Amino acid sequence: MGGVAAGRARRYDADAIRYVLAATLPETSDSNFTWAGFVRHNNNELVATWGNLVNRVLTFATKHWNGRVPEPGSYREVDQALLGQIEGGFETVGALLEAVKLRGALGEALGLARAVNGYLEQAPWYGVIRKDREAAATTVYTALLAIDSLKVLLAPFVPFSSEKLHGILGYERPLFGRQEIGRYDEADRSHEALVYDGSGASGRWEPSRLTPGQRLELPVALFRKLDEVIVVEEQGRLVLDAV
């Protein structure tokens, strides 16, 4: 059975699996994993809410500001409201993580991603780039700050895509440190252990300090949309595995 599970895991992105498991953990109420739910969480949340947000803001920024983080004008009330909401997320999400309420923490972080999408629906950017470039720059910079912060808030759940996004946002030092297998010799035995070296990591549990003018890499899709046919295929494999 272990080989079967490992084979399935290789068919899907590690972050998608981690995300859906966290989103369906049975913390205070029963919850069941289903392949229909896996596809739904992946497509409607990871791809539609988070991945598409990242892609459209970064694509717009790289196109209109020559691959650089734009210089904002004065913050408006709508900008300050969003950044205050994102900043508060470090306290609320952090407290839920400390209490090992992973599903709640993930829900809070995803709710903040939805708030950024809502902000972009009301703040001037896409339609005003030619007539009010400063207003558009302020909106895009605010959205990039929010995305940079959300990268950290979501990192406990989707670490690989957060690291990838970290590089796309122009950071040279990695978000995370390195994991390696170390050998330890004791008086009566020797053993190996997985250890983490965080000395080279730049990630901090704090709001973004993204610098205007920082170079941006061309965005790539962080997640892939899954076809509904997967539900039928995986259910068929479950039947075969049981035979």
Secondary structure by P-SEA (a helix, b strand, c coil): caaaaaaaaaaccaaaaaaaaaacccccbbbbbbaaaaaaaaacccccccaaaaaaaaaaaaacccccccccccccaaaaaaaaaaaaaaaaaaaaaaacaaaaaaaaaaaaaaaaaaaaacccccccccccaaaaaaaaaaaaaaaaaaaaaaccccaaaaaaaaaaaccccccbbbbbbbbbbcccccbbbbbbbcccccccccccccccccccccccccbbbbbcaaaaaaaaaaaaaac
